[in-house]
Amino acid sequence: MTENLNLFTSTQEVIKDALEKLGYDEGMYELLKEPIRMVEVRIPVRMDDGKVKVFTGYRGQHNDAVGPTKGGVRFHPQVTADEVRALSMWMTLKAGIVDLPYGGGKGGIICDPREMSMAELERLSRGYVRALSQVMGPAKDIPAPDVFTNAQIMAWMMDEYSRIDEFNSPGFITGKPIVLGGSQGRDRATAEGVTIIIKEAAKRRNIDIKGARVVIQGFGNAGSFLSKFLHDLGAKVIGISDAYGALHDPDGLDIDYLLDRRDSFGTVTTLFDNTITNKELLELDCDILVPAAIENQITGDNAHDIKAKIVVEAANGPTTTEGTRILTERGILLVPDVLASAGGVTVSYFEWVQNNMGYYWSEEEVREKMTEKMVTAFDNVYSVSANRNIDMRLAAYMIGVRKTAEAARFRGWA
């Protein structure tokens, strides 16, 4: 039997299981099994050579029973409608797990920003907002950075929306530069959140972070920040990877050197001759494995070969359903993506709150508030997992979906 590697349908399966365990009927699943709104737009952009190129963009809004939808916009050549649907559903779950007043949203444009000039990226970013301005806004749907998008792109999008709205609207988008209403700590919030979760998971397995052997798959924004945070805590980062290969040193890699040499897309292994494969990296003997790259990395084919005691998913969907089952049966603590990577949306929420108040917190205040949210979320998921004897992914989905399901029930939607 071929394993289901489709993010959208595999997400639907776990949501259905979670709703059944919570006692909801089929009607609730019918409401939540896909986004309430999925918009596809075509964005004409005049390129630097004078020719017009038309890009396809998407925005998925999973459910707004709790509040406005929230989620990132990614620029990537492999963006698909199903991916956007699945990721919008995951954002609903993340918001529920860390108790935020949001539903889930997600967006993307099929493009390769590595082959575009800054001027072309600006025109594309503004065109995306113009095409979707009627369905987005501070009280409707709030975008944020994602794969290959950053604070500059958020600034262009915020400016375009403010022009359309004829009103300065910093709360339209999060992940902005500080001078435009961005929050302290937003650029590394996802990695800080993962670090907090790793520390909590290590406590449950009696592993001391100081001296713990860590492998991180992916050296982009999350992976690079995470390697630095764990290195500074005394962990021994023995393996890292990028899209071209992986590096391994059983005595610990020189993280500061690697961070200094990586390019803006997280590439560093091309500078070395003695690389290993990503497959070999995942199967290294270590205490903590952090998949922080792409989806479907731990599957039914290789889950039996994973030697880590703890797996913490910093990427979206790195472990398949069969991979999850095998790791759990082997006694490996698997912390799911919807919990581990919720630090980003948590600090995005703080940014939105600060924009609405017009009052801004210090970096230390933001860190304290995020730590409280993440630790509480981990404790809740771990307790449900232990008490019901289920894996942490299903426990996280149960907690994550309950808030939206209850809001929909009270509204009379299901």
N, C-alpha and C positions, 0 to 999 in steps of 0.2 A: 504493500500500500504506500503510495507516494505521500510524503508529509506535506501538509498545507503551509506554504511559505508566503501566502498573500496576507499582508498586514491587516487589510480591512476585514476579510472574512474571519481570520483568526481572532481579531478583536471582538467581533460580533459573538463568537462562540463563548469567550470568557465572560462577556457582559450578560449573555443569556444564562450562563451557569450561576453568576453572581446574583442576578435578579431572582432566579428560582430558589436559591438558598435563603434569600431574604423574604421569600413568601409572596412576591409579586406575581400577578397573572400574565398571561400571554400578551394582553393589551399594552402593558408597560414596556415589554420588550419591543413590540411593534413600534412604539413611540420613539424608543431610544436606540434602535438598531442601526440608524443612519442619521445624517444631519437633517435638520428641519429645512435648511437652505444650502444649496450648493450652486454657486455662481461660476460660470465660465465666461471669460472676457477675452477679446482680441485687442491687443494694444499696438497701434502703429507708432513706430519710432523712426525718425529720420537719423540715419547713421552718419558717421563722420565723413563718409565718402559721398554723401548726398542722396544715397538711395534709401527708400523706405523699407523697413523690415517689420513684419507683423509678428508679435509674440503672443503666445497663449498664457493666460493667467487664471488662477482659481482662487476662490475664497469659500471655505466651508464653515458653516455655523451649526454646531451640533445641536445645542438646545439652550434656550434662554429662559427657562422656568425660574432659575435662581437669580439671574441678573444678566448683564451684558456678556456677550461672548468674548473670549480673550485667547490670543495665541499668535505665534510668530508667522513671518512671511519669509519663505526661502527662495533663493535664486539658484536653480540647479538644472542641468540639462536632462536629468532623469525624473523630474517632477511628474507625477501622474495624478489623475483625479482620485483614484482609490487611495493613494498615499495621503492626500489631503483629507479625504473623508476619515480615514483611520486616525490620523494625527489630531483632527478636531475632536474626535471622541476621547482620545487620550487626555486632551486638555481639560475636558469635563471631569475626568477621573482625577487628574492632578489637583484641580481646584477643590474638588470634594475632599480629597485626602488631607490637604492642608487647610481646609475650612475657609475658602475664599468665596466671596459673593459673585461668582462667575459661572457661566457655562463655557463650553470649549469652542474655540475657533482655530482655524489654520488657513494659511494661504501659501501660494507659490507661483512662480513664473518659470516657464520652461526656457532657460537661457544658460549660457556659460559666461558668468561675469569675469572669468579669467581672460576672456578674449574680447572684452569690451573696454572702451575708454571710460574715464570718469564722467565725461559729458554724456556719453550714451547711457550710462547707468542712471544718471540724474534724470534724463528724459524718460527712461523706462519706469523709474520709481514714481515720478509725477503722473505718468500716464496710467499706471495701475490705480493710483488714488482717484484720479478723475473718473475712471471706469466704474469704480466701486463706491463712490462717495455717498450714494443714496442708501447703501446698506451698512455703512460703517460710521462710527462716531463715538464720542466719549461715553455715551449711555446706550450704545447699540453693540458695537463690536470694536475691540481695541487691539490693533496689531502690535508686533514686537519683533526684535531681531531673531533670525534663525540661521540656517546654513547659508553661508556666503552673503549674509546681510549684516550691517553693522550700524553704529551710532550715526554715521554720516547719511546713510540711506534713510534711517528713521527721521533725521532732521529734514531731508528733502520732502519726505512724505507728510510730515507734520506741517511744513510750510505750505505745501500744495493744498492740504485740507483747510488750513486757516484762510487761504485766499478764497477758496470756494465758499467757506462758511462765513467769510467776511468778519472773522472774529478770531483773535489769537486762541488757539485750542491745544495747549500742551498736553491735556489729558486724552487727546485722540490716540496717542501712540506712546509706547514705553521703550526704554532702551536708548533714549535720546542723549545727546551730549549734556553735561552738567549745566552749561550756560543756557540751555534751552529748556530747563526743567527736569533734567535727568536726575536719577537718584544716585547717591553715593553707593558704591559697591555693586552696581548693576552689572558691570562688565564681567565680573568674576563670580556672580551669585550662583550660577549653576554648579561651578566647581566647588565653591564653599559649601553649598548644600550637600553635594556628594560626599565631601570630606566629613561633614557632621554625621551623615548616615553611616559612613565607613567606621567612624569611631564608635557609634552606638552598636553596630553589628559586631565589631571586634570584642566589645564588652561581653556580648552574649556567647561568644566562643572562647572567652578567656585568652584573647590574643592581645599582647601589648603592642600598641602601634609603634612604639620605639623599637626598632630592630625588625619589625614585620617585613617580610618579603612581598613586594607588590609588583604586579604586572599590569600595565596600562596599554590597552589596544586603542590607538588613536592619539595623535599629538596636535590636534587642532585647538580651538579655544578652550573647550572643557578639559581635554586631556593634558594640555600643557600647564594650565593653571593648577590642575589637580596634582600633577607630578611635583610641582614646586611646593604646594601646601603640604603634601605628605612627606616630602623630603625634609622640609623645615620642622616637621613634627618628629623626625628621627627615623622614619620608615626607610627601608632599603628598596629603592625602585630598581628592580633587576631586569626589567624589560619594558620597552616602549615600541610603538610601531607607527608608520604612516602608510599612505596609499602604495608605497613602492617597496616596502619591506619592513623588517624589524631588527632591533638591536637587543642584545642580551649580555649581561655581565653578572655572574652569580655574586660578586662582591659589591654590586651596586653601581649604577651608571652615574656619570658626572652630569647631573641634571642642569646645573647652572650653565655648563658649557653647551649642552644640547639646546637649551632655551635661547642662548645667545646666537646659535648658528641656524636655528629653524627659520624658514621663510614665512611670509604672511599667510600661506595656505597650510602651514603645519608640516612642511616637508623638511626632513633632516637626514634620513637614512641614506640618501644618494651620495652623501659625503663620505661614506664608509664602505670598505670592501668586505668586512667580515659580518655580513648581515645574515639573518635567518628569515624563514617565511612566517607569515601571519599564523598559519596552522601550527607551526612549531612554537610560536609565542604563546598561543592559547593553552598549549599543553605543558608549559613549563611548570616545574614543581615550585609552588609559591603558597603563601598564606592567603593573599587577597588578589583576586583577578577583577579588573575593571574594564569591561568592554565599553569603549567611548568612541566608537567609529560609526559603523553602519549596521543595518539590520541583518538578522539571520546568520549570525556568526557561530552560535552554539546550537547545534541541531541534534537530531537523533543519531547522526553519523559520527559525531565527535564528543558528545556529552560524556560518554564512558571514559574518555581519555583526559578529561579535565582533572587536574590534581590540586586545585585551590581548595581551601577550606570554606572560603566565602567568595561569592560572586556578586558584585554590585554593578547594576546596569546603569551606566552614565549615558549611553546612547539610547535611541528609540528602537525598541524591538530587536535587541541583539540575540535573544534566546527564543527559540521556537517553542511551541506547545509541547512537543515531544522532548526537546532539550530540557525544558522546565521539569517535566515528569521524571526524567532520568536523574537530573541533579538532586531533586528533592528526595527520591528514593535512596540515593547514595549518601544522604545525610549532609549534603553541601547546603549551606545557608545562601539562598538566592534572594537578593533584594531587588524587586522589580523596578523598571524604569519610571513608572508613574509615581513612585515614591522617591526614588533616589535622585531624580533630576528635577524635582519640584522646587528647588531653590530659585530657579530663574523666574518662574511665574509668581513666586512669593514676593520677590523684590520688585517685580513689575507691578504687582498690586500695591506695594508700598509707594512706588513712584506715582502711580495714579492717585492714591490717597493724598500724597503731598501736593500734587498738581491741583487737586480739588480744594485743598485747604489753603494753598498759597503759603504754606509753612514747611520748612525742610529740615530733616533730621541729619545728625552727624553720621559718619560711617560706623562708629561704634554703636550708636542707637539702632541703625539698620541691622548690623550684625547680631545684636542681642535679640531683636524681634524675630529675625529669621531663625536663629538657633532655637528659640522657644517653639516656633511653629514646626520646625523639622523634627526636633526631639519628640514632641507630642505626637506627631504623625507616625513616627517610627514605633513608638510605644503602642499606639492604637493598633497598627497593622500587625505587629509582632504578637500582641495579646490575642487578637482574633485568630491568627494563624495557629497559635498554640492551643487555645481553648477549643477550637473546632477541628483541630488536627487536619488542616488544609495548608497548601503552600502559600507563601506570602503574596504571590501574584493574585490569586483568587481572593485572599483576604483584603488586599489593597483595592481590588475592583469592587468588592462588596461595600467597603467604606466609601470609596469614591463615587459610586453610582447612587448610593442611598439618598444623598442630599438632593440631587436632581429629581430622583423618583418621588420623593416626598413632596417637593415643591410642585411637581406636575400633578400629583394626586390632589393636593389642596386646591390647585387651580381648576381641577375638574377636567384635565386633559386626558387622563387615563384611569 
